[in-house]
Amino acid sequence: MGYKAAIFDMDGTILDTVADLRDALNHTFREFGHRSDFSEDEVKLFFGSGAAVAIRRALAVENGFPLERLEQIGTKDEPPLSVDEKLAEEIRAAYTPYYAEHCNIKTGPYPGILPMLRNLKRRGIGIAVVSNKPDEAVQSLNREHFEGLFDYAAGEVRGIRRKPYPDMVEKALGQLKTDRREAVYIGDSEVDIQTALNSGLDCISVDWGFRSRAFLMLNRAGCIASSCEDIEDVIFG
């Protein structure tokens, strides 16, 4: 089927943000005297559920928690952790403003994203982006890389539950004035798959982001795109 609206995740879906996320996370951990050599591959696994969860995951890995179980942290299936929660919040409080000031040093759109978004807009598709990264960073990156393209953009703010809760997607649907049956959600992680499910939207998962194609398949991705052309083919039916 074709769709009238598309709601995108940001990190790992339309923007390659991992280098700036890694640098900001390592900088902040260094300031607190903790491990500060996390790799891009590790940082990809930390993020997806917001900065607070990412920092708890990083602290858990520092304490020996296995990488292959990281997606459990921040969910109802979270195991007991040897993480100092007060320290995690202190690191998050320092990380958030630092990342906001340094979020656009190495970040840029993935290949093909800008032409795809322009084509969607030209053909009358409503487009929005919703992200679990802080709203300040979302708005800054949206202005820098996508000025005038998205009809609505939002990041994490107090009072609205982060993904995979449906709140952010439902607000985007309201702004787009589109019924959920006529919209599709596009993301790169298990959080995005669950967000689409919780919101009652069809889902397109992309395999160029923070999770591998094999991981997405294990997490029951129904439709996996390997290119922007694949996304357009699904949206236009």
Residue frames as a rotation matrix with the C-alpha (Angstrom) as fourth column:
MET 1
0.573 0.819 0.000 0.00
0.819 -0.573 0.000 0.00
0.000 0.000 -1.000 0.00
GLY 2
-0.240 -0.595 0.767 0.99
0.458 -0.766 -0.451 3.64
0.856 0.243 0.456 -0.29
TYR 3
-0.050 0.143 -0.988 1.19
0.982 -0.171 -0.075 6.07
-0.180 -0.975 -0.132 2.62
LYS 4
0.647 0.340 0.683 0.38
0.470 -0.883 -0.005 9.73
0.601 0.324 -0.731 3.17
ALA 5
0.705 -0.431 0.563 2.92
-0.660 -0.688 0.301 10.32
0.258 -0.584 -0.770 5.94
ALA 6
0.414 -0.671 -0.615 6.31
0.437 0.739 -0.512 9.03
0.798 -0.057 0.600 7.08
ILE 7
0.878 -0.155 0.452 7.71
-0.463 -0.514 0.722 9.43
0.121 -0.843 -0.524 10.60
PHE 8
0.396 -0.842 -0.366 11.47
0.073 0.427 -0.901 8.97
0.915 0.330 0.231 10.89
ASP 9
0.757 -0.453 -0.471 13.82
0.563 0.085 0.822 8.21
-0.332 -0.888 0.319 13.74
MET 10
0.873 -0.462 -0.160 16.93
-0.489 -0.828 -0.276 10.43
-0.005 0.319 -0.948 13.70
ASP 11
-0.002 -0.969 0.247 20.12
-0.903 0.108 0.416 8.71
-0.430 -0.222 -0.875 14.95
GLY 12
-0.656 -0.380 0.652 21.12
-0.154 0.913 0.377 5.83
-0.739 0.147 -0.657 12.72
THR 13
0.125 0.785 0.607 18.21
0.690 0.371 -0.622 6.39
-0.713 0.496 -0.496 10.36
ILE 14
0.877 0.176 0.446 18.61
0.456 -0.596 -0.661 9.77
0.150 0.784 -0.603 8.69
LEU 15
0.654 -0.681 0.329 21.73
-0.656 -0.727 -0.201 11.08
0.376 -0.084 -0.923 10.46
ASP 16
0.404 -0.660 -0.633 25.05
0.546 0.729 -0.412 9.37
0.734 -0.180 0.655 11.11
THR 17
0.668 -0.002 0.744 25.62
-0.457 -0.791 0.408 10.76
0.588 -0.612 -0.529 14.61
VAL 18
0.879 -0.162 -0.449 27.76
0.389 0.788 0.478 8.01
0.276 -0.594 0.755 16.10
ALA 19
-0.088 -0.993 0.076 31.14
0.720 -0.116 -0.684 9.81
0.689 -0.005 0.725 16.00
ASP 20
-0.350 0.009 0.937 29.82
-0.368 -0.921 -0.129 12.85
0.861 -0.390 0.325 17.88
LEU 21
0.762 0.632 0.141 27.94
-0.418 0.314 0.852 10.63
0.494 -0.708 0.504 20.35
ARG 22
0.593 -0.626 -0.507 31.14
0.683 0.725 -0.096 8.65
0.427 -0.289 0.857 20.99
ASP 23
-0.377 -0.824 0.423 33.27
0.447 -0.561 -0.696 11.76
0.811 -0.073 0.580 21.45
ALA 24
-0.045 0.438 0.898 30.78
-0.615 -0.720 0.320 13.41
0.787 -0.538 0.302 23.81
LEU 25
0.904 0.392 -0.172 30.30
-0.142 0.655 0.742 10.24
0.404 -0.646 0.647 25.86
ASN 26
0.339 -0.859 -0.383 34.06
0.807 0.475 -0.352 9.59
0.484 -0.190 0.854 26.16
HIS 27
-0.403 -0.453 0.796 34.69
0.048 -0.878 -0.475 13.25
0.914 -0.153 0.375 27.05
THR 28
0.315 0.625 0.714 32.10
-0.694 -0.362 0.622 13.19
0.647 -0.692 0.320 29.83
PHE 29
0.923 -0.022 -0.384 33.25
0.220 0.849 0.480 9.86
0.316 -0.528 0.788 31.24
ARG 30
-0.029 -0.999 0.013 36.83
0.685 -0.030 -0.728 11.17
0.728 -0.012 0.685 31.24
GLU 31
-0.220 0.011 0.975 35.71
-0.382 -0.921 -0.075 14.19
0.898 -0.389 0.207 33.26
PHE 32
0.654 0.544 0.526 34.34
-0.706 0.187 0.683 11.82
0.273 -0.818 0.506 35.90
GLY 33
-0.225 -0.877 0.423 37.46
-0.949 0.296 0.109 9.65
-0.221 -0.377 -0.899 35.94
HIS 34
0.343 0.427 0.836 35.86
-0.222 0.902 -0.370 6.67
-0.913 -0.058 0.404 34.23
ARG 35
-0.272 -0.441 0.855 36.60
0.651 0.570 0.501 4.66
-0.708 0.693 0.132 31.13
SER 36
0.340 0.361 -0.869 36.81
-0.258 -0.852 -0.455 6.99
-0.905 0.378 -0.196 28.13
ASP 37
-0.678 -0.625 -0.388 37.80
-0.576 0.123 0.808 4.79
-0.457 0.771 -0.443 25.18
PHE 38
0.057 0.785 0.616 34.44
0.105 0.609 -0.786 3.44
-0.993 0.109 -0.048 24.07
SER 39
-0.881 -0.391 0.267 34.42
0.252 0.089 0.964 2.52
-0.400 0.916 0.021 20.37
GLU 40
-0.622 0.680 -0.388 31.83
-0.782 -0.523 0.338 3.52
0.027 0.514 0.857 17.78
ASP 41
-0.432 0.471 -0.769 30.52
-0.106 0.820 0.562 -0.07
0.896 0.324 -0.305 17.68
GLU 42
-0.688 0.181 -0.703 30.00
0.716 0.321 -0.619 -0.03
0.114 -0.930 -0.350 21.45
VAL 43
-0.846 0.349 -0.403 28.36
-0.151 -0.882 -0.447 3.40
-0.511 -0.317 0.799 21.37
LYS 44
-0.617 0.653 -0.439 25.92
-0.561 0.026 0.828 2.21
0.552 0.757 0.350 18.69
LEU 45
-0.344 0.470 -0.813 24.72
0.474 0.834 0.282 -0.42
0.811 -0.288 -0.510 21.15
PHE 46
-0.826 0.011 -0.563 24.45
0.526 -0.342 -0.778 2.09
-0.201 -0.940 0.277 24.01
PHE 47
-0.781 0.464 -0.418 22.08
-0.424 -0.885 -0.192 4.45
-0.459 0.028 0.888 22.21
GLY 48
-0.762 0.634 -0.128 18.49
0.206 0.425 0.882 4.02
0.614 0.646 -0.454 21.08
SER 49
0.173 0.838 -0.517 16.59
0.834 0.154 0.529 4.66
0.523 -0.523 -0.673 24.30
GLY 50
0.877 0.162 0.453 17.90
-0.002 -0.940 0.341 8.10
0.481 -0.300 -0.824 25.20
ALA 51
0.072 -0.949 0.307 21.00
-0.441 -0.306 -0.844 9.46
0.895 -0.075 -0.440 26.91
ALA 52
0.163 0.011 0.987 20.12
-0.985 0.051 0.163 8.27
-0.049 -0.999 0.019 30.42
VAL 53
0.904 0.188 0.383 19.86
-0.183 0.982 -0.049 4.65
-0.386 -0.026 0.922 29.29
ALA 54
0.725 -0.684 -0.078 22.99
0.047 0.163 -0.985 4.99
0.687 0.711 0.151 27.13
ILE 55
-0.013 -0.755 0.656 25.02
-0.769 -0.412 -0.490 6.17
0.640 -0.511 -0.575 30.12
ARG 56
0.385 0.213 0.898 23.72
-0.803 0.557 0.212 3.34
-0.455 -0.803 0.385 32.32
ARG 57
0.998 -0.043 0.050 24.65
0.063 0.845 -0.532 0.87
-0.019 0.534 0.846 29.58
ALA 58
0.405 -0.907 0.113 28.16
-0.227 -0.220 -0.949 2.35
0.886 0.359 -0.295 29.31
LEU 59
-0.037 -0.384 0.923 28.65
-0.986 -0.138 -0.097 2.12
0.164 -0.913 -0.373 33.07
ALA 60
0.724 0.369 0.583 27.40
-0.482 0.875 0.046 -1.47
-0.493 -0.314 0.812 33.01
VAL 61
0.880 -0.458 -0.127 29.87
0.138 0.502 -0.854 -2.38
0.455 0.734 0.504 30.26
GLU 62
0.103 -0.857 0.505 32.65
-0.647 -0.443 -0.621 -0.70
0.756 -0.263 -0.600 32.25
ASN 63
-0.041 -0.030 0.999 31.69
-0.957 0.290 -0.030 -3.05
-0.289 -0.957 -0.040 35.09
GLY 64
-0.844 -0.472 0.255 31.79
-0.383 0.863 0.328 -6.13
-0.375 0.179 -0.910 32.84
PHE 65
0.132 0.954 0.267 28.22
-0.231 0.292 -0.928 -6.41
-0.964 0.061 0.259 31.57
PRO 66
-0.474 -0.378 0.795 28.12
0.563 0.564 0.604 -8.35
-0.676 0.735 -0.055 28.24
LEU 67
-0.816 0.090 -0.571 27.52
-0.415 -0.778 0.471 -6.32
-0.402 0.621 0.673 25.06
GLU 68
-0.858 0.455 -0.240 25.15
0.028 0.507 0.861 -8.95
0.513 0.732 -0.448 23.64
ARG 69
-0.256 0.799 -0.544 22.65
0.948 0.316 0.019 -8.30
0.187 -0.511 -0.839 26.44
LEU 70
-0.937 -0.246 -0.249 22.73
0.308 -0.917 -0.255 -4.50
-0.165 -0.315 0.935 26.42
GLU 71
-0.655 0.718 0.235 19.29
-0.157 -0.434 0.887 -4.09
0.739 0.545 0.397 24.82
GLN 72
-0.007 0.653 -0.757 17.77
0.772 0.484 0.411 -5.42
0.635 -0.582 -0.508 28.06
ILE 73
-0.589 -0.279 -0.758 18.97
0.745 -0.551 -0.376 -2.37
-0.313 -0.786 0.533 30.00
GLY 74
-0.898 0.325 -0.298 16.25
-0.354 -0.934 0.050 0.26
-0.262 0.150 0.953 30.04
THR 75
-0.354 0.808 -0.471 13.42
-0.468 0.283 0.837 -2.22
0.809 0.517 0.278 29.47
LYS 76
0.501 0.644 0.578 11.08
-0.842 0.210 0.497 -4.23
0.199 -0.735 0.648 31.66
ASP 77
0.912 -0.207 -0.353 13.48
0.191 0.978 -0.080 -7.16
0.362 0.005 0.932 31.24
GLU 78
0.285 -0.864 0.415 16.42
-0.582 -0.500 -0.642 -5.30
0.762 -0.058 -0.645 32.77
PRO 79
0.388 -0.230 -0.893 18.57
0.572 0.819 0.037 -7.59
0.723 -0.525 0.449 34.93
PRO 80
0.878 -0.166 -0.450 20.14
0.346 -0.430 0.834 -6.52
-0.332 -0.888 -0.319 38.24
LEU 81
0.545 -0.687 0.480 23.00
0.352 -0.333 -0.875 -4.08
0.761 0.646 0.060 37.55
SER 82
0.235 -0.565 -0.791 26.05
0.917 -0.140 0.372 -2.99
-0.321 -0.813 0.485 39.51
VAL 83
-0.266 -0.216 0.940 25.54
0.644 -0.765 0.006 0.62
0.717 0.607 0.342 38.41
ASP 84
-0.630 0.010 -0.776 25.70
0.639 -0.561 -0.526 3.63
-0.441 -0.828 0.347 40.71
GLU 85
0.124 0.807 0.578 22.43
0.981 -0.188 0.052 5.35
0.151 0.560 -0.814 39.75
LYS 86
0.722 0.067 -0.689 23.39
0.327 -0.910 0.255 8.64
-0.609 -0.409 -0.679 41.39
LEU 87
-0.339 -0.916 -0.213 26.62
0.046 -0.242 0.969 8.69
-0.940 0.318 0.124 39.39
ALA 88
-0.498 0.208 0.842 24.72
0.847 0.325 0.421 7.81
-0.186 0.923 -0.338 36.21
GLU 89
0.612 0.786 0.087 22.45
0.791 -0.604 -0.102 10.82
-0.028 0.131 -0.991 36.70
GLU 90
0.455 -0.537 -0.711 25.40
0.036 -0.786 0.617 13.12
-0.890 -0.307 -0.338 37.41
ILE 91
-0.641 -0.697 0.322 27.09
0.312 0.146 0.939 11.98
-0.701 0.702 0.124 34.19
ARG 92
-0.113 0.688 0.717 23.85
0.993 0.062 0.097 12.45
0.023 0.723 -0.691 32.24
ALA 93
0.762 0.432 -0.482 23.46
0.504 -0.863 0.022 15.98
-0.407 -0.260 -0.876 33.60
ALA 94
0.037 -0.833 -0.552 26.98
-0.181 -0.549 0.816 16.84
-0.983 0.070 -0.171 32.39
TYR 95
-0.636 -0.299 0.711 26.71
0.525 0.508 0.683 14.95
-0.565 0.808 -0.166 29.11
THR 96
0.255 0.882 0.396 23.48
0.897 -0.062 -0.439 16.56
-0.362 0.467 -0.807 27.88
PRO 97
0.834 0.067 -0.548 24.66
-0.052 -0.979 -0.198 20.20
-0.550 0.194 -0.813 27.57
TYR 98
-0.212 -0.970 -0.118 28.10
-0.345 -0.038 0.938 19.11
-0.915 0.239 -0.326 26.33
TYR 99
-0.499 0.076 0.863 26.58
0.678 0.655 0.335 17.01
-0.540 0.752 -0.378 23.56
ALA 100
0.610 0.792 0.022 24.17
0.656 -0.489 -0.575 19.81
-0.445 0.365 -0.818 22.64
GLU 101
0.621 -0.445 -0.645 27.18
-0.413 -0.885 0.214 22.09
-0.667 0.133 -0.733 22.03
HIS 102
-0.439 -0.882 -0.169 29.19
-0.710 0.226 0.667 19.44
-0.550 0.413 -0.726 20.16
CYS 103
0.084 0.594 0.800 26.50
0.026 0.801 -0.598 17.46
-0.996 0.071 0.052 18.34
ASN 104
0.923 0.369 0.107 27.29
0.137 -0.055 -0.989 18.68
-0.359 0.928 -0.101 14.84
ILE 105
0.190 -0.941 -0.280 31.06
-0.668 -0.333 0.665 18.31
-0.719 0.061 -0.692 14.43
LYS 106
-0.846 -0.534 0.011 31.19
-0.391 0.633 0.669 14.98
-0.364 0.561 -0.743 12.58
THR 107
-0.274 0.855 0.440 27.45
0.308 0.511 -0.802 14.38
-0.911 -0.084 -0.403 12.07
GLY 108
-0.669 0.146 -0.729 25.79
-0.677 -0.524 0.516 14.34
-0.306 0.839 0.450 8.65
PRO 109
0.433 0.901 0.013 22.96
-0.778 0.381 -0.499 12.73
-0.455 0.206 0.866 6.68
TYR 110
-0.131 -0.375 0.918 23.44
0.169 0.903 0.394 9.24
-0.977 0.207 -0.055 5.33
PRO 111
-0.940 -0.264 -0.216 23.85
-0.164 -0.205 0.965 9.01
-0.299 0.942 0.150 1.52
GLY 112
-0.756 0.648 0.094 20.59
0.361 0.293 0.885 9.51
0.546 0.703 -0.456 -0.33
ILE 113
-0.402 0.637 -0.658 18.62
0.859 0.014 -0.511 10.85
-0.316 -0.771 -0.553 2.64
LEU 114
-0.527 0.190 -0.828 18.29
-0.054 -0.980 -0.190 14.46
-0.848 -0.056 0.527 1.47
PRO 115
-0.855 0.258 -0.451 17.15
-0.489 -0.106 0.866 13.62
0.176 0.960 0.217 -2.10
MET 116
-0.669 0.635 -0.387 14.67
0.583 0.771 0.257 11.11
0.462 -0.053 -0.885 -0.67
LEU 117
-0.387 0.527 -0.757 13.17
0.704 -0.360 -0.612 13.61
-0.595 -0.770 -0.231 1.79
ARG 118
-0.680 0.112 -0.724 12.90
-0.393 -0.890 0.231 16.26
-0.618 0.442 0.650 -0.92
ASN 119
-0.858 0.365 -0.361 11.14
-0.203 0.405 0.891 13.78
0.472 0.838 -0.274 -3.19
LEU 120
-0.533 0.691 -0.489 8.70
0.840 0.501 -0.210 12.75
0.100 -0.522 -0.847 -0.46
LYS 121
-0.393 0.361 -0.845 7.88
0.329 -0.803 -0.496 16.38
-0.859 -0.473 0.197 0.25
ARG 122
-0.823 0.033 -0.567 7.56
-0.497 -0.523 0.692 17.20
-0.274 0.852 0.447 -3.46
ARG 123
-0.731 0.536 -0.422 5.07
0.002 0.620 0.785 14.37
0.682 0.573 -0.454 -3.87
GLY 124
-0.029 0.835 0.550 2.92
-0.598 -0.456 0.660 15.51
0.801 -0.310 0.512 -0.95
ILE 125
0.237 0.052 -0.970 4.01
0.559 0.810 0.180 13.07
0.795 -0.585 0.163 1.75
GLY 126
0.761 0.022 0.648 3.91
-0.473 -0.664 0.579 14.52
0.443 -0.747 -0.495 5.27
ILE 127
0.214 -0.769 -0.602 7.23
0.423 0.628 -0.653 13.91
0.880 -0.115 0.460 7.01
ALA 128
0.775 0.010 0.632 8.25
-0.542 -0.504 0.672 14.14
0.325 -0.863 -0.386 10.65
VAL 129
-0.145 -0.817 -0.558 11.20
0.050 0.557 -0.829 13.09
0.988 -0.148 -0.040 12.80
VAL 130
0.772 0.332 0.542 10.94
-0.533 -0.128 0.836 11.95
0.347 -0.935 0.079 16.43
SER 131
0.024 -0.902 -0.431 13.97
-0.022 0.430 -0.902 11.02
0.999 0.031 -0.009 18.49
ASN 132
0.781 0.166 -0.602 14.94
0.548 0.279 0.788 9.94
0.299 -0.946 0.127 21.99
LYS 133
-0.407 -0.913 -0.035 17.90
0.848 -0.363 -0.387 12.35
0.340 -0.187 0.922 21.92
PRO 134
-0.359 0.277 -0.891 17.41
0.607 -0.657 -0.448 15.64
-0.709 -0.702 0.067 23.81
ASP 135
0.583 0.731 0.353 15.06
0.745 -0.309 -0.591 18.02
-0.323 0.608 -0.725 22.02
GLU 136
0.597 -0.418 -0.684 17.66
-0.282 -0.908 0.309 20.81
-0.751 0.008 -0.661 22.01
ALA 137
-0.519 -0.842 0.149 20.00
-0.210 0.294 0.932 18.66
-0.829 0.453 -0.329 19.92
VAL 138
-0.203 0.536 0.819 17.17
0.832 0.536 -0.144 17.48
-0.516 0.652 -0.555 17.64
GLN 139
0.800 0.565 -0.203 16.11
0.399 -0.753 -0.523 21.03
-0.448 0.337 -0.828 16.86
SER 140
0.261 -0.797 -0.545 19.70
-0.504 -0.594 0.627 22.13
-0.823 0.112 -0.556 16.24
LEU 141
-0.671 -0.545 0.504 20.47
0.069 0.630 0.773 19.22
-0.739 0.553 -0.385 13.90
ASN 142
0.129 0.806 0.578 17.16
0.851 0.209 -0.481 19.61
-0.508 0.554 -0.659 12.12
ARG 143
0.803 0.143 -0.578 17.88
-0.039 -0.956 -0.290 23.27
-0.594 0.255 -0.763 11.39
GLU 144
-0.046 -0.957 -0.287 21.41
-0.562 -0.213 0.800 22.52
-0.826 0.198 -0.528 10.25
HIS 145
-0.847 -0.432 0.308 20.74
-0.086 0.685 0.724 19.55
-0.524 0.587 -0.617 7.98
PHE 146
-0.612 0.689 0.388 17.04
0.791 0.543 0.282 19.52
-0.016 0.479 -0.878 7.11
GLU 147
-0.714 0.320 -0.623 15.83
0.008 -0.886 -0.464 23.13
-0.700 -0.336 0.630 7.23
GLY 148
-0.354 0.692 -0.629 12.36
-0.869 -0.492 -0.053 23.35
-0.346 0.528 0.775 5.71
LEU 149
-0.684 0.063 -0.727 12.00
-0.427 0.773 0.470 19.63
0.591 0.632 -0.501 4.98
PHE 150
-0.754 0.391 -0.527 10.32
0.598 0.740 -0.307 18.18
0.270 -0.547 -0.792 8.05
ASP 151
-0.042 0.853 0.521 6.79
0.042 -0.519 0.854 19.25
0.998 0.058 -0.014 8.90
TYR 152
0.824 0.267 0.500 7.44
-0.484 -0.129 0.866 18.36
0.296 -0.955 0.023 12.54
ALA 153
-0.035 -0.869 -0.493 10.55
0.079 0.490 -0.868 17.50
0.996 -0.070 0.051 14.59
ALA 154
0.652 0.284 0.703 10.75
-0.651 -0.265 0.711 16.56
0.388 -0.922 0.013 18.26
GLY 155
-0.391 -0.768 -0.507 13.21
-0.131 0.592 -0.795 15.11
0.911 -0.245 -0.333 20.74
GLU 156
-0.110 0.313 -0.943 12.93
0.830 0.551 0.086 14.00
0.546 -0.774 -0.320 24.34
VAL 157
-0.496 0.046 0.867 11.31
-0.358 -0.920 -0.157 16.53
0.791 -0.388 0.473 26.66
ARG 158
-0.984 0.172 0.033 9.88
0.022 0.310 -0.951 16.27
-0.174 -0.935 -0.309 30.15
GLY 159
-0.331 0.943 -0.029 6.24
-0.554 -0.219 -0.803 15.28
-0.764 -0.250 0.595 30.27
ILE 160
0.586 0.462 -0.666 6.25
-0.809 0.375 -0.452 13.17
0.041 0.803 0.594 27.11
ARG 161
0.532 -0.370 0.762 7.31
-0.176 0.832 0.526 9.54
-0.828 -0.414 0.378 27.43
ARG 162
-0.300 -0.747 -0.593 10.22
-0.841 -0.087 0.534 8.52
-0.451 0.659 -0.602 25.23
LYS 163
0.412 0.311 -0.856 10.01
-0.752 0.646 -0.127 5.82
0.514 0.697 0.500 22.61
PRO 164
-0.947 0.317 0.045 9.00
0.205 0.491 0.847 2.97
0.246 0.811 -0.530 22.53
TYR 165
-0.314 0.884 -0.346 5.96
0.498 -0.157 -0.853 4.54
-0.808 -0.440 -0.391 24.18
PRO 166
-0.124 0.325 0.938 3.68
0.992 0.018 0.125 5.89
0.023 0.946 -0.325 21.44
ASP 167
0.370 0.430 -0.823 3.37
0.604 -0.785 -0.139 9.45
-0.706 -0.446 -0.550 22.81
MET 168
-0.360 -0.607 -0.708 5.87
-0.141 -0.715 0.685 11.14
-0.922 0.346 0.172 20.48
VAL 169
-0.938 0.053 0.343 4.53
0.340 0.347 0.874 9.38
-0.073 0.937 -0.343 17.40
GLU 170
-0.033 0.999 -0.004 0.95
0.995 0.033 -0.093 10.22
-0.093 -0.008 -0.996 18.30
LYS 171
0.247 0.057 -0.967 1.87
0.247 -0.969 0.006 13.88
-0.937 -0.241 -0.253 18.67
ALA 172
-0.765 -0.580 -0.278 3.58
-0.157 -0.251 0.955 13.77
-0.624 0.775 0.101 15.26
LEU 173
-0.653 0.605 0.455 0.49
0.756 0.485 0.440 12.20
0.046 0.631 -0.774 13.70
GLY 174
0.319 0.794 -0.517 -1.59
0.799 -0.519 -0.303 15.04
-0.509 -0.317 -0.800 15.12
GLN 175
-0.065 -0.433 -0.899 0.76
-0.135 -0.889 0.438 17.63
-0.989 0.150 -0.001 13.67
LEU 176
-0.946 -0.325 -0.021 0.70
-0.088 0.193 0.977 15.87
-0.313 0.926 -0.211 10.29
LYS 177
-0.146 0.982 -0.119 -3.10
-0.816 -0.188 -0.547 15.52
-0.560 0.017 0.829 10.48
THR 178
-0.292 -0.069 -0.954 -2.78
-0.743 0.644 0.181 11.93
0.602 0.762 -0.239 9.34
ASP 179
0.750 0.573 0.331 -4.52
-0.661 0.630 0.408 8.75
0.025 -0.524 0.851 10.49
ARG 180
-0.007 -0.819 0.574 -2.14
-0.707 0.410 0.576 6.07
-0.707 -0.402 -0.582 11.79
ARG 181
0.399 0.220 0.890 -3.40
0.316 0.878 -0.359 3.67
-0.861 0.424 0.281 9.10
GLU 182
0.939 -0.031 0.343 -2.00
0.321 -0.283 -0.904 6.02
0.125 0.958 -0.256 6.45
ALA 183
0.594 -0.773 0.224 1.41
-0.792 -0.611 -0.010 6.53
0.145 -0.172 -0.974 8.07
VAL 184
0.738 -0.473 -0.481 4.59
0.383 0.881 -0.279 4.48
0.556 0.022 0.831 8.28
TYR 185
0.847 -0.506 0.163 7.39
-0.417 -0.440 0.796 4.64
-0.331 -0.742 -0.583 10.85
ILE 186
0.708 -0.678 -0.197 11.03
0.119 0.390 -0.913 4.31
0.696 0.623 0.357 9.79
GLY 187
0.687 -0.508 0.519 13.88
-0.715 -0.349 0.606 3.49
-0.127 -0.787 -0.603 12.19
ASP 188
0.147 -0.787 -0.599 17.04
-0.637 0.388 -0.666 1.47
0.757 0.479 -0.444 12.72
SER 189
-0.804 -0.539 0.251 16.64
-0.499 0.382 -0.778 -0.34
0.324 -0.751 -0.576 16.04
GLU 190
-0.631 0.558 -0.539 14.58
0.633 0.772 0.058 -2.67
0.449 -0.305 -0.840 18.20
VAL 191
-0.649 0.391 -0.652 13.25
0.349 -0.609 -0.712 0.44
-0.676 -0.690 0.259 19.96
ASP 192
-0.685 0.368 -0.629 11.86
-0.674 -0.646 0.357 1.67
-0.275 0.668 0.691 16.66
ILE 193
-0.730 0.436 -0.527 10.23
-0.008 0.765 0.644 -1.68
0.684 0.474 -0.555 15.86
GLN 194
-0.540 0.522 -0.661 8.51
0.842 0.339 -0.420 -1.61
0.005 -0.783 -0.622 19.25
THR 195
-0.730 0.253 -0.635 7.58
-0.047 -0.945 -0.322 2.07
-0.682 -0.206 0.702 18.84
ALA 196
-0.741 0.458 -0.491 5.80
-0.601 -0.126 0.790 1.35
0.300 0.880 0.369 15.58
LEU 197
-0.593 0.516 -0.618 4.01
0.434 0.851 0.295 -1.61
0.678 -0.094 -0.729 17.15
ASN 198
-0.572 0.346 -0.744 2.92
0.738 -0.181 -0.651 0.40
-0.360 -0.921 -0.152 20.19
SER 199
-0.666 0.261 -0.698 1.73
-0.293 -0.953 -0.077 3.23
-0.686 0.153 0.712 17.91
GLY 200
0.251 0.805 0.538 -0.23
0.250 0.483 -0.839 1.00
-0.935 0.345 -0.080 15.54
LEU 201
0.507 -0.160 -0.847 1.92
-0.757 -0.551 -0.349 1.95
-0.411 0.819 -0.401 12.53
ASP 202
0.928 -0.360 0.093 3.57
0.346 0.748 -0.566 -0.16
0.134 0.558 0.819 9.88
CYS 203
0.616 -0.775 -0.143 7.36
-0.269 -0.377 0.886 -0.15
-0.741 -0.508 -0.440 10.20
ILE 204
0.827 -0.557 -0.069 10.34
0.083 0.244 -0.966 0.04
0.555 0.794 0.248 7.86
SER 205
0.726 -0.683 -0.086 13.67
0.124 0.007 0.992 -0.85
-0.677 -0.731 0.089 9.47
VAL 206
0.801 -0.537 -0.265 16.90
-0.481 -0.314 -0.818 0.36
0.356 0.783 -0.510 7.83
ASP 207
0.884 -0.447 -0.135 20.06
0.466 0.823 0.326 -1.76
-0.035 -0.351 0.936 7.91
TRP 208
0.188 -0.856 0.482 22.66
0.483 -0.347 -0.804 1.03
0.856 0.384 0.348 7.65
GLY 209
0.483 0.142 0.864 22.23
-0.440 -0.814 0.380 2.39
0.757 -0.564 -0.330 11.16
PHE 210
-0.119 -0.556 0.823 23.09
-0.976 -0.089 -0.201 1.40
0.185 -0.827 -0.531 14.73
ARG 211
0.130 0.204 0.970 21.82
-0.469 0.875 -0.121 -2.19
-0.874 -0.439 0.209 14.46
SER 212
-0.845 -0.513 -0.151 22.80
-0.398 0.416 0.818 -4.90
-0.357 0.751 -0.555 11.97
ARG 213
-0.235 0.751 -0.617 20.42
-0.836 0.167 0.522 -6.57
0.495 0.639 0.589 9.55
ALA 214
-0.459 0.010 -0.888 20.83
0.197 0.976 -0.091 -9.84
0.866 -0.217 -0.450 11.45
PHE 215
-0.955 0.107 -0.276 19.93
0.254 -0.182 -0.950 -8.10
-0.152 -0.977 0.147 14.73
LEU 216
-0.587 0.775 -0.232 16.85
-0.785 -0.615 -0.069 -6.52
-0.197 0.142 0.970 13.16
MET 217
-0.204 0.495 -0.845 15.70
-0.519 0.677 0.522 -9.88
0.830 0.545 0.119 11.83
LEU 218
-0.690 -0.102 -0.716 16.13
0.467 0.694 -0.549 -11.45
0.553 -0.713 -0.431 15.26
ASN 219
-0.840 0.384 -0.383 13.97
0.143 -0.524 -0.840 -8.64
-0.523 -0.761 0.385 16.64
ARG 220
-0.215 0.853 0.475 11.16
0.799 0.433 -0.417 -9.41
-0.562 0.290 -0.775 14.19
ALA 221
-0.504 0.013 -0.864 11.61
-0.388 -0.897 0.212 -6.59
-0.772 0.442 0.457 11.70
GLY 222
0.295 0.742 0.601 8.92
0.296 0.528 -0.796 -7.09
-0.908 0.413 -0.064 9.08
CYS 223
0.878 -0.032 0.477 10.33
0.451 -0.274 -0.849 -4.85
0.158 0.961 -0.226 6.35
ILE 224
0.297 -0.862 -0.411 14.05
0.421 -0.268 0.867 -4.03
-0.857 -0.430 0.283 6.07
ALA 225
0.998 0.015 0.064 15.35
0.062 -0.516 -0.854 -1.37
0.020 0.856 -0.516 3.68
SER 226
0.260 -0.965 0.031 18.92
0.831 0.240 0.502 -1.32
-0.492 -0.104 0.864 2.41
SER 227
-0.786 -0.466 0.406 18.60
0.611 -0.684 0.398 1.94
0.092 0.561 0.823 0.47
CYS 228
-0.672 0.552 -0.494 16.54
-0.220 -0.786 -0.578 5.10
-0.707 -0.280 0.650 0.32
GLU 229
-0.634 0.443 -0.635 15.04
-0.695 0.034 0.718 3.77
0.339 0.896 0.286 -2.91
ASP 230
-0.717 0.380 -0.584 13.68
0.443 0.896 0.038 0.82
0.538 -0.232 -0.811 -0.93
ILE 231
-0.691 0.461 -0.558 11.96
0.425 -0.366 -0.828 3.24
-0.585 -0.809 0.057 1.46
GLU 232
-0.615 0.443 -0.652 10.42
-0.653 -0.750 0.105 5.21
-0.443 0.491 0.751 -1.38
ASP 233
-0.750 0.328 -0.574 9.18
-0.270 0.641 0.719 2.04
0.604 0.694 -0.392 -3.05
VAL 234
-0.647 0.517 -0.560 7.30
0.751 0.562 -0.347 1.08
0.135 -0.645 -0.752 0.14
ILE 235
-0.622 0.401 -0.672 5.93
0.182 -0.761 -0.622 4.58
-0.761 -0.510 0.401 0.80
PHE 236
-0.520 0.402 -0.753 4.66
-0.793 -0.555 0.251 5.07
-0.317 0.728 0.608 -2.74
GLY 237
0.214 0.682 0.699 3.33
-0.377 0.718 -0.585 1.54
-0.901 -0.138 0.411 -2.95
